[in-house]
Amino acid sequence: MQIDKEIDTRGLNCPLPILKAKKALSDMQSGQLLRVISTDGGSMRDFQAFSKQTGNELVDQQTVGDEFIHVLRRR
Protein backbone atom coordinates (compact mmCIF):
# COMPACT_ATOMS: atom_id res chain seq x y z
CA MET A 1 0.00 0.00 0.00
CA GLN A 2 1.54 3.29 -1.08
CA ILE A 3 0.79 6.04 1.44
CA ASP A 4 0.74 9.52 -0.11
CA LYS A 5 0.66 11.49 3.13
CA GLU A 6 1.02 10.74 6.83
CA ILE A 7 0.01 12.82 9.82
CA ASP A 8 0.98 12.23 13.44
CA THR A 9 -1.77 13.05 15.91
CA ARG A 10 -0.23 11.24 18.90
CA GLY A 11 -1.20 12.89 22.17
CA LEU A 12 -4.20 14.69 20.66
CA ASN A 13 -7.74 13.85 21.73
CA CYS A 14 -11.02 14.01 19.84
CA PRO A 15 -11.85 15.97 17.76
CA LEU A 16 -8.30 17.08 16.84
CA PRO A 17 -7.22 13.90 14.98
CA ILE A 18 -10.35 14.13 12.80
CA LEU A 19 -9.88 17.86 12.18
CA LYS A 20 -6.24 17.37 11.18
CA ALA A 21 -7.22 14.48 8.88
CA LYS A 22 -9.94 16.58 7.28
CA LYS A 23 -7.46 19.39 6.58
CA ALA A 24 -4.87 16.97 5.18
CA LEU A 25 -7.44 15.29 2.91
CA SER A 26 -8.54 18.66 1.52
CA ASP A 27 -5.00 19.16 0.15
CA MET A 28 -4.90 15.73 -1.52
CA GLN A 29 -5.98 14.38 -4.90
CA SER A 30 -8.86 11.93 -5.30
CA GLY A 31 -7.70 8.36 -4.70
CA GLN A 32 -4.62 9.27 -2.64
CA LEU A 33 -4.05 7.57 0.71
CA LEU A 34 -3.65 9.30 4.07
CA ARG A 35 -2.27 7.51 7.14
CA VAL A 36 -3.20 8.95 10.53
CA ILE A 37 -1.34 7.80 13.65
CA SER A 38 -3.24 8.44 16.87
CA THR A 39 -3.10 7.54 20.56
CA ASP A 40 -6.76 8.41 21.19
CA GLY A 41 -8.69 5.18 21.84
CA GLY A 42 -11.90 6.79 20.62
CA SER A 43 -10.33 7.43 17.22
CA MET A 44 -11.28 3.93 16.00
CA ARG A 45 -15.00 4.70 16.05
CA ASP A 46 -14.44 8.40 15.23
CA PHE A 47 -12.73 7.58 11.93
CA GLN A 48 -15.42 5.02 11.06
CA ALA A 49 -18.08 7.71 11.51
CA PHE A 50 -15.96 10.31 9.70
CA SER A 51 -15.60 7.98 6.72
CA LYS A 52 -19.36 7.38 6.49
CA GLN A 53 -20.16 11.08 6.81
CA THR A 54 -17.61 12.36 4.28
CA GLY A 55 -17.47 9.55 1.71
CA ASN A 56 -13.72 9.11 2.16
CA GLU A 57 -13.01 5.36 2.23
CA LEU A 58 -11.60 3.90 5.43
CA VAL A 59 -9.15 1.44 3.88
CA ASP A 60 -7.54 0.08 7.04
CA GLN A 61 -7.48 0.41 10.82
CA GLN A 62 -4.92 -1.22 13.08
CA THR A 63 -3.95 -1.14 16.72
CA VAL A 64 -0.19 -1.36 17.23
CA GLY A 65 0.74 -1.25 20.89
CA ASP A 66 -0.88 1.90 22.26
CA GLU A 67 -1.24 3.51 18.82
CA PHE A 68 -4.15 3.46 16.41
CA ILE A 69 -3.41 3.65 12.70
CA HIS A 70 -6.06 4.70 10.20
CA VAL A 71 -5.70 4.73 6.42
CA LEU A 72 -8.17 6.80 4.42
CA ARG A 73 -8.60 7.08 0.64
CA ARG A 74 -9.54 10.56 -0.55
CA ARG A 75 -12.89 10.53 -2.33
BAVO-914406 format. One record per residue: residue in one letter; x, y, z of N, C-alpha, C in turn. Coordinates in steps of 0.001 Angstrom, whole numbers, padded with zeros to 6 digits, always signed. Last residue first. Layout:
aXYZXYZXYZ
...
//
This chain:
r-011805+010749-001359-012892+010525-002331-012691+011347-003584
r-008832+009318-000212-009541+010560-000551-010604+010280-001605
r-008767+006750+002063-008601+007082+000639-009467+008293+000331
l-007003+006291+005140-008173+006804+004416-007811+007073+002956
v-006044+004397+007796-005696+004734+006424-006977+005084+005689
h-004910+004625+011098-006056+004703+010204-005542+005068+008822
i-003804+003210+014039-003413+003652+012705-004615+003531+011781
f-003071+003826+017330-004155+003459+016410-003822+004058+015054
e-000945+002596+019931-001237+003507+018817-002321+002921+017909
d+000091+000909+021770-000876+001900+022263-001210+002929+021191
g+000378-001702+019545+000744-001254+020886-000320-000308+021411
v-001575-000903+017063-000192-001356+017225+000301-000817+018566
t-004448-001527+015409-003947-001140+016725-002569-001753+016857
q-005715-000271+012320-004919-001223+013085-004616-000640+014458
q-007667-000045+009440-007484+000411+010823-006718-000670+011556
d-008140+000961+006043-007542+000077+007039-007519+000761+008400
v-009787+002603+004487-009155+001444+003876-008668+000448+004925
l-012477+004362+004360-011600+003902+005430-011024+002568+004973
e-013031+006778+001880-013011+005362+002225-012022+005079+003343
n-015111+009552+002308-013720+009106+002159-013654+007669+002665
g-017647+010309+002952-017470+009553+001710-016025+009190+001415
t-018291+011575+005316-017613+012357+004279-017474+011631+002954
q-019606+009744+006987-020163+011084+006805-019574+011809+005603
k-017965+007467+006955-019358+007380+006492-019924+008754+006168
s-015603+008574+008052-015598+007975+006721-017017+007915+006141
f-016460+009281+010619-015963+010314+009698-016009+009808+008263
a-016983+006754+011718-018081+007706+011515-017687+008787+010511
q-014367+005770+011752-015421+005024+011056-016596+005951+010743
f-013084+007622+013346-012729+007575+011933-013723+006750+011118
d-014343+007058+015820-014436+008396+015228-014135+008361+013731
r-013609+004463+016454-014998+004703+016051-015157+006077+015391
m-010821+005059+016830-011275+003932+016000-012714+004178+015525
s-010532+007137+018649-010334+007433+017224-010788+006289+016320
g-010626+006513+021281-011899+006785+020617-011762+007013+019123
g-007930+006417+021989-008691+005179+021840-010019+005363+021130
d-005427+008244+020620-006765+008411+021185-007585+007147+020916
t-003127+008254+019283-003095+007541+020564-004448+007650+021269
s-002582+007815+015727-003237+008435+016875-003018+007601+018135
i-001793+008526+012464-001337+007804+013653-001869+008546+014872
v-003100+008147+009302-003199+008945+010526-002766+008058+011692
r-002420+008299+005912-002269+007507+007138-002283+008470+008319
l-004121+008570+002894-003650+009299+004066-003572+008335+005240
l-003890+008172-000613-004048+007571+000714-003400+008422+001799
q-005860+009344-003429-004624+009270-002642-004926+008750-001242
g-008343+009653-004596-007695+008356-004695-006413+008224-003889
s-007960+013063-005408-008863+011931-005296-008093+010621-005483
q-005253+014724-003682-005983+014382-004900-006909+013192-004626
m-005304+016917-000760-004898+015731-001516-005772+015527-002750
d-006162+018805+000973-005002+019161+000149-004562+018023-000772
s-008122+017571+002415-008539+018660+001516-007400+019094+000593
l-006724+015839+004064-007441+015292+002910-007826+016379+001917
a-005837+017651+006038-004866+016966+005180-005542+016425+003917
k-008296+018365+007222-007464+019387+006575-006474+018739+005608
k-009081+015869+008228-009943+016584+007280-009140+017637+006507
a-007030+015365+010044-007215+014481+008883-008042+015179+007815
k-007513+017368+011902-006239+017370+011176-006322+016484+009926
l-010047+016544+012809-009885+017859+012179-008592+017929+011367
i-009416+014037+013932-010352+014133+012802-010168+015460+012070
p-007684+014783+016054-007216+013896+014979-008108+013962+013724
l-009481+016598+017588-008303+017076+016843-007777+016101+015789
p-011726+016273+019194-011847+015975+017762-010592+016304+016944
c-009876+013643+020673-011017+014013+019836-011446+015448+020166
n-006459+014510+021492-007736+013848+021730-008796+014394+020790
l-003028+013822+020876-004196+014687+020664-005471+013887+020883
g-001041+011964+021064-001198+012892+022175-002390+013833+022035
r-000471+011831+017577-000225+011243+018904-000367+012325+019975
t-000895+012365+014963-001774+013053+015913-001630+012440+017310
d+000761+012751+012093+000979+012230+013437+000104+013025+014396
i+000049+011809+008764+000009+012816+009816+000079+012120+011178
e+001191+011277+005488+001017+010740+006833+000971+011892+007817
k+000435+010496+002088+000662+011494+003129+000427+010846+004485
d+000365+008246+000505+000745+009521-000114+001067+010597+000924
i+001372+004921+000692+000790+006040+001436+001299+007340+000822
q+000722+002081-000992+001537+003294-001078+000813+004457-000409
m+000858-001181+000000+000000+000000+000000+000897+001236+000000
//
